[in-house]
Amino acid sequence: MNKINHPPHYGGDNPYETIKVLESWLSIEELKGFYKGNAIKYISRAGKKGDELEDFKKAKYYIKRLIKMKKFRKLKKLLKE
């Protein structure tokens, strides 16, 4: 089990993992805010609750999801043209 991408205390890698549920239920704008907020949270507290590198990796996880979302929206827009 990956502590960064699929921590066991958030449901692990299963269909009801919290991140998957949020991605299904939230609007695009809500999800974007969720990702940004979590990235900011992990960067701002890096090293204060434990391993600084782990906090930066967690922030990177959410930033990568924002990037994927942006790429997907661009591709979707191109396909509509």
Helices and strands as residue ranges (DSSP letters): G 8-10, H 18-25, H 28-44, H 52-80
